[in-house]
Amino acid sequence: MKAKRWPLSIRVLIGVALGALLGVVGGDEAYLWGLRNDHLGQLGMLVIRLLKALAVPLILFAILDAFARTHISARSGGRLVTICLINVSVACMIGLLLMNAIEPGLAWQDRIEQLTAQLSGNSALASSNAVPAATLNPLKNLGTYIPQSLIEPLAGNNVISVVLLALLFGAALRWLKDRQGESDIADIRPLEGFVSSAYQILAKVLSWVVEAVPFAVFGLVAQVVGKTGLEIFADLGGFLGVISLGLALHGLIYYPLAAWLAGGKPPHIYLKQGADAIMTGLSANSSLAAMPVTLRCLRTIGVSDSSARIAVCAGTNLNNDGITLYEAMAALFLAQALGYGLGAGQQAIIVLSALMAAIGVAGIPEAGLIILPLVLSASGLPETIVAAAIPLIAPVDWILARLRSGVNVLADMLVAILLDAWEGRGSDREKKRSRG
């Protein structure tokens, strides 16, 4: 008899707990034959890198296979965008209401210079040369999505470019399939078989890699806790707490209610069946890396493959509620702490800036912290203030980054559920269950 394994979500939580313990005990020093927590973190990052590398071609073949199996209309695309806009609007409303009602940044006004000097050496941004040329100019962002060759998006893991190419080729594949039998149309069944086989092979390989995620999480958490320790939370607890509250209200209250009331999936189904995907997004710090698990969870919930692939694969760059909410709340928090009063107009600019910048760096690690300077500058804060503020929040951003990714995974799942309900679809398993 085959032994029953613990769910992935439980194994990830165990990895987090053991990693935090080892980080506190081992710190940043060598403790076993020269082994350091930093080495464990590097090994863990290899697993996450492999997940992301495999997820991008999976997006390509998942969209192509969806077009081959199901007729996807422009109406479905419009519904996808509508759902995403509603979700991100609710996220921004929650963030702005919390920040304007509680005004947590005021508690930092007397300590802002002291904290900035104390924490300036711990910036996770670390003046990296790998920071992308993100911009708030939509035309410049659009230019980065148009590839110079068909291989470039896959080689560079440019998610948006891959989605655009997949939509174009998928639409052409569907056009040819709808005209099969005409004298001048070639037989595309071999191509359909290749696309379907490639998708299934990539999904299987990714399922194997996902099994290593708890070990990767163990190493990454040990590395981060070993470097920063736990003392930093005493100073940054207010910032961490209010941002976490906003993300929790949106992810654990709004999403389950929307999935239940508008999508017909009760909260216990939505959260319990989606736990593996949520924990993978939290631990891998990437909704993109969690994509194969998200698709599997949606199948278990009873969402049709077509709706799941449209929402999770094609809509992955639109479901950035976690980043957008974080950017808006962080910008207002820092403005309050620095004594800058921002009116309704400036707060609206912050929201719009966060929306544009989030799409501009979709799929990039630590995207939330990378684009925060752009959002802060757009709100009217001086460059010197922006430069001083980033190191202040960077030490706890690794936690918030994972919470943002978890919210983005929840957004992917919700969009798929709502799109499925709107389209009147449902998986065969769910239909059989309802008949029984």
VOLUM-978506 format. One record per residue (C-alpha): chain; residue number from 1; x, y, z. Coordinates in nm, 2 decimals. Example, Ala and Ser with C-alpha at 12.3 -4.5 7.8 and 13.67 -1.06 7.14 Angstrom:
BEGIN
ATOM	tivex	gunu	u	v	w
ATOM	A	1	1.23	-0.45	0.78
ATOM	A	2	1.37	-0.11	0.71
//
This chain:
BEGIN
ATOM	tivex	gunu	u	v	w
ATOM	A	1	0.00	0.00	0.00
ATOM	A	2	0.14	0.34	-0.10
ATOM	A	3	0.22	0.57	0.19
ATOM	A	4	0.01	0.89	0.21
ATOM	A	5	0.23	1.20	0.17
ATOM	A	6	0.17	1.52	0.35
ATOM	A	7	0.03	1.80	0.14
ATOM	A	8	0.28	2.04	-0.02
ATOM	A	9	0.15	2.33	0.19
ATOM	A	10	0.23	2.14	0.51
ATOM	A	11	0.58	2.05	0.39
ATOM	A	12	0.64	2.41	0.29
ATOM	A	13	0.54	2.53	0.64
ATOM	A	14	0.78	2.28	0.79
ATOM	A	15	1.05	2.41	0.57
ATOM	A	16	0.99	2.76	0.67
ATOM	A	17	0.99	2.67	1.04
ATOM	A	18	1.31	2.47	1.02
ATOM	A	19	1.48	2.73	0.80
ATOM	A	20	1.40	3.01	1.05
ATOM	A	21	1.53	2.80	1.34
ATOM	A	22	1.86	2.72	1.15
ATOM	A	23	1.89	3.09	1.06
ATOM	A	24	1.86	3.20	1.42
ATOM	A	25	2.10	2.93	1.54
ATOM	A	26	2.36	2.94	1.26
ATOM	A	27	2.34	3.31	1.18
ATOM	A	28	2.58	3.42	0.91
ATOM	A	29	2.87	3.21	1.03
ATOM	A	30	3.01	2.87	0.91
ATOM	A	31	2.88	2.59	1.13
ATOM	A	32	2.94	2.25	0.96
ATOM	A	33	3.26	2.18	0.75
ATOM	A	34	3.25	2.54	0.62
ATOM	A	35	2.88	2.52	0.53
ATOM	A	36	2.69	2.85	0.58
ATOM	A	37	2.32	2.94	0.56
ATOM	A	38	2.42	3.15	0.26
ATOM	A	39	2.51	2.83	0.07
ATOM	A	40	2.18	2.68	0.15
ATOM	A	41	2.00	2.99	0.02
ATOM	A	42	2.20	2.96	-0.31
ATOM	A	43	2.10	2.60	-0.35
ATOM	A	44	1.74	2.69	-0.28
ATOM	A	45	1.75	2.97	-0.54
ATOM	A	46	1.85	2.71	-0.81
ATOM	A	47	1.52	2.53	-0.76
ATOM	A	48	1.32	2.85	-0.79
ATOM	A	49	1.52	2.95	-1.10
ATOM	A	50	1.44	2.62	-1.26
ATOM	A	51	1.07	2.66	-1.18
ATOM	A	52	1.06	3.00	-1.35
ATOM	A	53	1.26	2.88	-1.65
ATOM	A	54	1.02	2.59	-1.71
ATOM	A	55	0.71	2.80	-1.64
ATOM	A	56	0.76	3.04	-1.93
ATOM	A	57	0.75	2.77	-2.20
ATOM	A	58	0.46	2.61	-2.02
ATOM	A	59	0.27	2.94	-2.06
ATOM	A	60	0.34	2.92	-2.43
ATOM	A	61	0.21	2.57	-2.48
ATOM	A	62	-0.07	2.60	-2.23
ATOM	A	63	-0.22	2.89	-2.43
ATOM	A	64	-0.17	2.72	-2.76
ATOM	A	65	-0.33	2.40	-2.63
ATOM	A	66	-0.62	2.60	-2.49
ATOM	A	67	-0.68	2.76	-2.83
ATOM	A	68	-0.66	2.42	-3.00
ATOM	A	69	-0.91	2.26	-2.76
ATOM	A	70	-1.15	2.55	-2.70
ATOM	A	71	-1.27	2.85	-2.90
ATOM	A	72	-1.15	3.16	-2.71
ATOM	A	73	-1.34	3.47	-2.82
ATOM	A	74	-1.25	3.84	-2.78
ATOM	A	75	-1.54	3.85	-2.54
ATOM	A	76	-1.35	3.62	-2.30
ATOM	A	77	-1.05	3.85	-2.32
ATOM	A	78	-1.27	4.15	-2.24
ATOM	A	79	-1.42	3.96	-1.94
ATOM	A	80	-1.08	3.87	-1.82
ATOM	A	81	-0.97	4.24	-1.82
ATOM	A	82	-1.29	4.35	-1.65
ATOM	A	83	-1.25	4.10	-1.37
ATOM	A	84	-0.89	4.20	-1.32
ATOM	A	85	-0.98	4.58	-1.31
ATOM	A	86	-1.25	4.52	-1.05
ATOM	A	87	-1.01	4.32	-0.83
ATOM	A	88	-0.72	4.57	-0.85
ATOM	A	89	-0.97	4.86	-0.78
ATOM	A	90	-1.08	4.68	-0.46
ATOM	A	91	-0.72	4.62	-0.36
ATOM	A	92	-0.63	4.99	-0.40
ATOM	A	93	-0.95	5.10	-0.21
ATOM	A	94	-0.86	4.87	0.08
ATOM	A	95	-0.50	5.00	0.09
ATOM	A	96	-0.59	5.37	0.08
ATOM	A	97	-0.87	5.33	0.34
ATOM	A	98	-0.64	5.16	0.58
ATOM	A	99	-0.36	5.41	0.54
ATOM	A	100	-0.59	5.72	0.57
ATOM	A	101	-0.78	5.58	0.86
ATOM	A	102	-0.50	5.44	1.07
ATOM	A	103	-0.21	5.67	0.95
ATOM	A	104	0.05	5.43	1.08
ATOM	A	105	0.34	5.63	0.94
ATOM	A	106	0.29	5.92	1.19
ATOM	A	107	0.44	5.70	1.46
ATOM	A	108	0.77	5.71	1.27
ATOM	A	109	0.80	6.08	1.23
ATOM	A	110	1.02	6.13	1.53
ATOM	A	111	1.25	5.83	1.45
ATOM	A	112	1.27	5.84	1.08
ATOM	A	113	1.63	5.98	1.06
ATOM	A	114	1.76	5.74	1.33
ATOM	A	115	1.60	5.44	1.17
ATOM	A	116	1.73	5.53	0.82
ATOM	A	117	2.09	5.57	0.95
ATOM	A	118	2.06	5.24	1.15
ATOM	A	119	1.93	5.03	0.86
ATOM	A	120	2.10	5.20	0.56
ATOM	A	121	2.35	4.91	0.52
ATOM	A	122	2.09	4.64	0.50
ATOM	A	123	1.92	4.73	0.17
ATOM	A	124	1.79	4.43	-0.02
ATOM	A	125	1.80	4.64	-0.33
ATOM	A	126	2.18	4.65	-0.29
ATOM	A	127	2.24	4.87	-0.59
ATOM	A	128	2.21	4.57	-0.81
ATOM	A	129	2.31	4.61	-1.18
ATOM	A	130	2.03	4.36	-1.26
ATOM	A	131	1.75	4.61	-1.19
ATOM	A	132	1.55	4.63	-1.50
ATOM	A	133	1.49	4.96	-1.68
ATOM	A	134	1.14	4.99	-1.55
ATOM	A	135	0.95	5.31	-1.64
ATOM	A	136	0.61	5.47	-1.59
ATOM	A	137	0.60	5.55	-1.96
ATOM	A	138	0.35	5.30	-2.12
ATOM	A	139	0.50	5.34	-2.47
ATOM	A	140	0.85	5.26	-2.35
ATOM	A	141	0.71	4.96	-2.16
ATOM	A	142	0.53	4.85	-2.47
ATOM	A	143	0.85	4.86	-2.67
ATOM	A	144	1.02	4.62	-2.44
ATOM	A	145	0.74	4.36	-2.50
ATOM	A	146	0.79	4.35	-2.88
ATOM	A	147	1.06	4.09	-2.95
ATOM	A	148	1.33	4.12	-3.22
ATOM	A	149	1.31	3.74	-3.28
ATOM	A	150	1.08	3.45	-3.18
ATOM	A	151	1.35	3.30	-2.96
ATOM	A	152	1.43	3.61	-2.76
ATOM	A	153	1.12	3.60	-2.53
ATOM	A	154	1.19	3.24	-2.43
ATOM	A	155	1.56	3.30	-2.39
ATOM	A	156	1.50	3.60	-2.17
ATOM	A	157	1.20	3.47	-1.98
ATOM	A	158	1.00	3.78	-2.10
ATOM	A	159	0.66	3.66	-1.98
ATOM	A	160	0.45	3.94	-2.15
ATOM	A	161	0.62	3.88	-2.49
ATOM	A	162	0.56	3.51	-2.46
ATOM	A	163	0.20	3.57	-2.38
ATOM	A	164	0.16	3.80	-2.68
ATOM	A	165	0.32	3.55	-2.92
ATOM	A	166	0.12	3.26	-2.78
ATOM	A	167	-0.21	3.46	-2.83
ATOM	A	168	-0.12	3.54	-3.19
ATOM	A	169	-0.01	3.19	-3.28
ATOM	A	170	-0.30	3.04	-3.08
ATOM	A	171	-0.55	3.25	-3.27
ATOM	A	172	-0.39	3.14	-3.60
ATOM	A	173	-0.40	2.78	-3.49
ATOM	A	174	-0.77	2.81	-3.40
ATOM	A	175	-0.84	2.98	-3.74
ATOM	A	176	-0.69	2.69	-3.92
ATOM	A	177	-0.87	2.43	-3.71
ATOM	A	178	-1.21	2.59	-3.78
ATOM	A	179	-1.14	2.56	-4.15
ATOM	A	180	-1.02	2.20	-4.16
ATOM	A	181	-1.16	2.02	-4.46
ATOM	A	182	-1.12	2.32	-4.70
ATOM	A	183	-0.90	2.24	-5.00
ATOM	A	184	-0.63	2.50	-4.93
ATOM	A	185	-0.60	2.43	-4.56
ATOM	A	186	-0.33	2.19	-4.44
ATOM	A	187	-0.40	1.91	-4.19
ATOM	A	188	-0.29	2.05	-3.85
ATOM	A	189	-0.36	1.74	-3.64
ATOM	A	190	0.01	1.66	-3.61
ATOM	A	191	0.08	2.01	-3.49
ATOM	A	192	-0.21	1.98	-3.23
ATOM	A	193	-0.06	1.65	-3.11
ATOM	A	194	0.28	1.81	-3.07
ATOM	A	195	0.14	2.11	-2.88
ATOM	A	196	-0.06	1.88	-2.65
ATOM	A	197	0.23	1.65	-2.58
ATOM	A	198	0.47	1.94	-2.52
ATOM	A	199	0.23	2.09	-2.26
ATOM	A	200	0.18	1.76	-2.08
ATOM	A	201	0.56	1.69	-2.07
ATOM	A	202	0.64	2.03	-1.93
ATOM	A	203	0.36	2.00	-1.67
ATOM	A	204	0.50	1.66	-1.56
ATOM	A	205	0.86	1.79	-1.53
ATOM	A	206	0.74	2.09	-1.33
ATOM	A	207	0.54	1.86	-1.10
ATOM	A	208	0.87	1.69	-1.02
ATOM	A	209	1.06	2.01	-0.96
ATOM	A	210	0.78	2.14	-0.73
ATOM	A	211	0.85	1.85	-0.50
ATOM	A	212	1.19	2.01	-0.42
ATOM	A	213	1.02	2.34	-0.32
ATOM	A	214	1.00	2.27	0.06
ATOM	A	215	1.38	2.21	0.06
ATOM	A	216	1.44	2.53	-0.14
ATOM	A	217	1.23	2.72	0.11
ATOM	A	218	1.43	2.57	0.40
ATOM	A	219	1.75	2.71	0.25
ATOM	A	220	1.62	3.05	0.15
ATOM	A	221	1.46	3.12	0.49
ATOM	A	222	1.77	3.01	0.67
ATOM	A	223	1.98	3.24	0.45
ATOM	A	224	1.76	3.55	0.50
ATOM	A	225	1.71	3.50	0.88
ATOM	A	226	2.08	3.43	0.92
ATOM	A	227	2.16	3.76	0.77
ATOM	A	228	1.90	3.99	0.91
ATOM	A	229	1.81	3.82	1.23
ATOM	A	230	1.47	3.87	1.40
ATOM	A	231	1.55	4.18	1.59
ATOM	A	232	1.47	4.40	1.30
ATOM	A	233	1.10	4.33	1.33
ATOM	A	234	1.09	4.53	1.66
ATOM	A	235	1.16	4.85	1.47
ATOM	A	236	0.97	4.77	1.15
ATOM	A	237	0.68	4.59	1.31
ATOM	A	238	0.44	4.88	1.24
ATOM	A	239	0.51	4.90	0.87
ATOM	A	240	0.51	4.52	0.84
ATOM	A	241	0.19	4.49	1.03
ATOM	A	242	-0.02	4.74	0.84
ATOM	A	243	0.09	4.62	0.50
ATOM	A	244	0.03	4.26	0.60
ATOM	A	245	-0.32	4.36	0.72
ATOM	A	246	-0.40	4.52	0.39
ATOM	A	247	-0.28	4.21	0.20
ATOM	A	248	-0.47	3.98	0.43
ATOM	A	249	-0.80	4.17	0.40
ATOM	A	250	-0.78	4.16	0.02
ATOM	A	251	-0.65	3.80	-0.01
ATOM	A	252	-0.84	3.63	0.28
ATOM	A	253	-1.16	3.83	0.30
ATOM	A	254	-1.24	3.98	-0.04
ATOM	A	255	-1.12	3.69	-0.26
ATOM	A	256	-1.30	3.41	-0.08
ATOM	A	257	-1.62	3.62	-0.06
ATOM	A	258	-1.60	3.70	-0.44
ATOM	A	259	-1.53	3.33	-0.52
ATOM	A	260	-1.83	3.23	-0.31
ATOM	A	261	-2.09	3.49	-0.40
ATOM	A	262	-1.99	3.55	-0.77
ATOM	A	263	-1.82	3.22	-0.85
ATOM	A	264	-2.01	2.96	-0.65
ATOM	A	265	-1.70	2.82	-0.48
ATOM	A	266	-1.73	2.83	-0.09
ATOM	A	267	-1.44	2.97	0.10
ATOM	A	268	-1.34	2.63	0.24
ATOM	A	269	-1.31	2.49	-0.11
ATOM	A	270	-1.13	2.80	-0.25
ATOM	A	271	-0.87	2.82	0.03
ATOM	A	272	-0.84	2.45	0.11
ATOM	A	273	-0.81	2.32	-0.24
ATOM	A	274	-0.59	2.61	-0.34
ATOM	A	275	-0.35	2.58	-0.04
ATOM	A	276	-0.07	2.41	-0.23
ATOM	A	277	-0.07	2.69	-0.49
ATOM	A	278	-0.08	2.96	-0.22
ATOM	A	279	0.20	2.81	-0.02
ATOM	A	280	0.41	2.76	-0.34
ATOM	A	281	0.37	3.12	-0.43
ATOM	A	282	0.45	3.23	-0.08
ATOM	A	283	0.76	3.02	-0.06
ATOM	A	284	0.89	3.07	-0.41
ATOM	A	285	0.82	3.44	-0.40
ATOM	A	286	0.66	3.42	-0.74
ATOM	A	287	0.31	3.36	-0.87
ATOM	A	288	0.48	3.26	-1.20
ATOM	A	289	0.68	2.98	-1.03
ATOM	A	290	0.35	2.86	-0.87
ATOM	A	291	0.17	2.85	-1.20
ATOM	A	292	0.17	2.47	-1.26
ATOM	A	293	0.05	2.41	-0.90
ATOM	A	294	-0.22	2.68	-0.95
ATOM	A	295	-0.35	2.50	-1.26
ATOM	A	296	-0.36	2.17	-1.08
ATOM	A	297	-0.55	2.32	-0.78
ATOM	A	298	-0.80	2.49	-1.01
ATOM	A	299	-0.86	2.15	-1.18
ATOM	A	300	-0.93	2.01	-0.83
ATOM	A	301	-1.17	2.29	-0.75
ATOM	A	302	-1.36	2.22	-1.06
ATOM	A	303	-1.26	2.50	-1.29
ATOM	A	304	-1.25	2.42	-1.66
ATOM	A	305	-0.90	2.40	-1.82
ATOM	A	306	-0.99	2.67	-2.07
ATOM	A	307	-1.08	2.93	-1.80
ATOM	A	308	-0.78	2.83	-1.58
ATOM	A	309	-0.53	2.87	-1.87
ATOM	A	310	-0.68	3.20	-1.98
ATOM	A	311	-0.67	3.34	-1.63
ATOM	A	312	-0.34	3.19	-1.50
ATOM	A	313	-0.13	3.19	-1.82
ATOM	A	314	-0.27	3.47	-2.04
ATOM	A	315	-0.37	3.68	-1.75
ATOM	A	316	-0.07	3.64	-1.53
ATOM	A	317	0.06	3.99	-1.60
ATOM	A	318	-0.28	4.15	-1.51
ATOM	A	319	-0.33	3.97	-1.17
ATOM	A	320	-0.08	4.19	-0.98
ATOM	A	321	-0.31	4.30	-0.70
ATOM	A	322	-0.05	4.21	-0.43
ATOM	A	323	0.22	4.44	-0.58
ATOM	A	324	-0.02	4.72	-0.66
ATOM	A	325	-0.17	4.72	-0.31
ATOM	A	326	0.18	4.71	-0.15
ATOM	A	327	0.31	5.00	-0.36
ATOM	A	328	0.02	5.23	-0.28
ATOM	A	329	0.03	5.15	0.10
ATOM	A	330	0.41	5.17	0.12
ATOM	A	331	0.42	5.51	-0.06
ATOM	A	332	0.15	5.66	0.17
ATOM	A	333	0.32	5.51	0.48
ATOM	A	334	0.66	5.67	0.39
ATOM	A	335	0.49	6.00	0.30
ATOM	A	336	0.32	6.01	0.64
ATOM	A	337	0.65	5.92	0.82
ATOM	A	338	0.84	6.19	0.64
ATOM	A	339	0.57	6.45	0.71
ATOM	A	340	0.44	6.49	0.35
ATOM	A	341	0.06	6.53	0.33
ATOM	A	342	-0.07	6.37	0.01
ATOM	A	343	-0.41	6.48	-0.12
ATOM	A	344	-0.66	6.27	-0.31
ATOM	A	345	-0.51	6.37	-0.65
ATOM	A	346	-0.16	6.27	-0.55
ATOM	A	347	-0.29	5.94	-0.40
ATOM	A	348	-0.46	5.87	-0.73
ATOM	A	349	-0.13	5.93	-0.91
ATOM	A	350	0.03	5.68	-0.68
ATOM	A	351	-0.23	5.41	-0.77
ATOM	A	352	-0.20	5.47	-1.14
ATOM	A	353	0.18	5.47	-1.12
ATOM	A	354	0.17	5.14	-0.92
ATOM	A	355	-0.05	4.98	-1.19
ATOM	A	356	0.17	5.08	-1.48
ATOM	A	357	0.50	4.99	-1.31
ATOM	A	358	0.37	4.65	-1.19
ATOM	A	359	0.29	4.55	-1.54
ATOM	A	360	0.62	4.69	-1.66
ATOM	A	361	0.83	4.45	-1.44
ATOM	A	362	0.59	4.15	-1.44
ATOM	A	363	0.78	3.82	-1.35
ATOM	A	364	1.09	3.99	-1.22
ATOM	A	365	1.21	3.89	-0.87
ATOM	A	366	1.17	4.15	-0.60
ATOM	A	367	0.96	4.36	-0.84
ATOM	A	368	0.78	4.53	-0.56
ATOM	A	369	1.09	4.68	-0.41
ATOM	A	370	1.24	4.76	-0.75
ATOM	A	371	0.95	4.97	-0.87
ATOM	A	372	0.89	5.14	-0.54
ATOM	A	373	1.13	5.43	-0.61
ATOM	A	374	0.94	5.50	-0.93
ATOM	A	375	0.61	5.52	-0.75
ATOM	A	376	0.75	5.73	-0.47
ATOM	A	377	0.90	5.97	-0.72
ATOM	A	378	0.57	5.99	-0.91
ATOM	A	379	0.40	6.09	-0.58
ATOM	A	380	0.61	6.40	-0.57
ATOM	A	381	0.86	6.30	-0.30
ATOM	A	382	1.21	6.44	-0.35
ATOM	A	383	1.48	6.21	-0.49
ATOM	A	384	1.69	6.24	-0.17
ATOM	A	385	1.40	6.13	0.04
ATOM	A	386	1.33	5.84	-0.19
ATOM	A	387	1.69	5.72	-0.17
ATOM	A	388	1.68	5.74	0.21
ATOM	A	389	1.35	5.56	0.24
ATOM	A	390	1.42	5.25	0.04
ATOM	A	391	1.68	5.10	0.28
ATOM	A	392	1.44	5.17	0.56
ATOM	A	393	1.19	4.91	0.45
ATOM	A	394	1.41	4.67	0.26
ATOM	A	395	1.50	4.45	0.56
ATOM	A	396	1.14	4.32	0.59
ATOM	A	397	1.06	4.33	0.22
ATOM	A	398	1.15	3.96	0.18
ATOM	A	399	0.85	3.88	0.40
ATOM	A	400	0.61	4.12	0.22
ATOM	A	401	0.74	4.00	-0.12
ATOM	A	402	0.62	3.65	-0.03
ATOM	A	403	0.28	3.78	0.09
ATOM	A	404	0.24	3.98	-0.23
ATOM	A	405	0.31	3.67	-0.43
ATOM	A	406	0.06	3.47	-0.23
ATOM	A	407	-0.20	3.74	-0.30
ATOM	A	408	-0.12	3.72	-0.67
ATOM	A	409	-0.17	3.35	-0.67
ATOM	A	410	-0.51	3.40	-0.50
ATOM	A	411	-0.59	3.65	-0.77
ATOM	A	412	-0.51	3.40	-1.04
ATOM	A	413	-0.74	3.15	-0.89
ATOM	A	414	-1.02	3.40	-0.83
ATOM	A	415	-1.01	3.53	-1.19
ATOM	A	416	-1.02	3.17	-1.32
ATOM	A	417	-1.32	3.09	-1.10
ATOM	A	418	-1.51	3.41	-1.19
ATOM	A	419	-1.43	3.37	-1.56
ATOM	A	420	-1.55	3.01	-1.55
ATOM	A	421	-1.88	3.12	-1.39
ATOM	A	422	-1.92	3.41	-1.63
ATOM	A	423	-1.86	3.18	-1.93
ATOM	A	424	-2.09	2.91	-1.79
ATOM	A	425	-1.81	2.65	-1.81
ATOM	A	426	-1.71	2.38	-1.56
ATOM	A	427	-1.48	2.09	-1.56
ATOM	A	428	-1.61	1.74	-1.64
ATOM	A	429	-1.53	1.64	-1.28
ATOM	A	430	-1.74	1.92	-1.14
ATOM	A	431	-2.03	1.85	-1.38
ATOM	A	432	-2.04	1.48	-1.28
ATOM	A	433	-2.03	1.58	-0.91
ATOM	A	434	-2.32	1.82	-0.96
ATOM	A	435	-2.52	1.55	-1.14
ATOM	A	436	-2.45	1.30	-0.87
//
